[in-house]
Amino acid sequence: MSYKDKAEAIKYNNDYNARAYDRINLIVPKGDKEAIKARADELGQSVNGYISRLIADDLARRQRLP
């Protein structure tokens, strides 16, 4: 979808994200942010993708437990 007005495109994306996703704010100790970003980069992932995958993997393991 093409927008002439950048603000309109941003609003559309923000509205979609608000409907489709939950937001979680994460606070980590100083220095951990850089280490997390470096690890995500090593894996070719975004920080959000890396953290989301770790959580999904943990939840999947929990479901497999008796």
N, C-alpha and C positions, 0 to 999 in steps of 0.2 A: 504494500500500500504506500503510495507516494503522497507526501504532504508538502504544500507550498510554505506553510508556516511551521517552523521547527517547534514552537511552543505547543501547537496543536498535536504534533506527533508525540511529544513528551507526555502530554496530558493523556492521550490515548493509551500509551504504554503504561503509565502509572495507574490508570483506571483498570486496565486489564490485570495488571499484577495484583492490585488490591482484591479483585474478584477471584483470582486463580490461585493465589499463594498466601500462606501465613508467613509473617515476619517474626524472626527471633533475633534479638540483639545479644551478641556474645561479647563478654569482657574476659580478656586474658591478661596474665601478668606481662609487664613490660619486657620486651625482647621476644616473647613468644610469637607475636604477630609476624615478625620477620622470618622466624623459623618455619612457621606454618606456610607462609607465602613461598619460601624457598622449596619446601617439600612439594607443595602443589605444582610449582613450576617444573620440578624434576619429573613429576608424573604427567606433565602436559595438561594439567587441569587448572581451573580457576580455584580460588580459595573457597568460594561458595560450593563449587562442585566437589572439591576434596572433602570438606566438612560434611556435606550432605551424604556422600558415599560412605564415609566412616559411620555415620549415624544409621544409614540404611543397612549396612553390613551388621552392625551391632544388633539392631532390631530383628534382622533375619536370624541371627544366631540364637537370640533369645526365644524366638518362636519354635526353633528346632529342639530346644531343651525339653526333657520330659516333665 
